Amino acid sequence: FAKRLATGICQLCDTPAPFNDKKGDAYLETHHIEWLARGGEDTIYNTVALCPNCHKKMHVLDLDKDKEFLLQKMKVKLEQAGLFE
């Protein structure tokens, strides 16, 4: 769902996916904003689609400002889709 909602655009850096997969779909990776290993939920409210560079950035740097940005962005996108709790 996160990848469909992203429409081929990384939800952190707002750039198009760097390449397409063998099916021709934009290649983005799914990421849990609050990591499952840290108690995050496996829900659409906690899941985003990121380019490979931003996905690695989230795991290496783990910046609070990036998490807050993604949580706010997802809230807006889900509200627009009529899915926010």
Helices and strands as residue ranges (DSSP letters): H 2-6, E 29-32, G 36-38, G 44-46, E 47-50, H 52-60, H 64-80
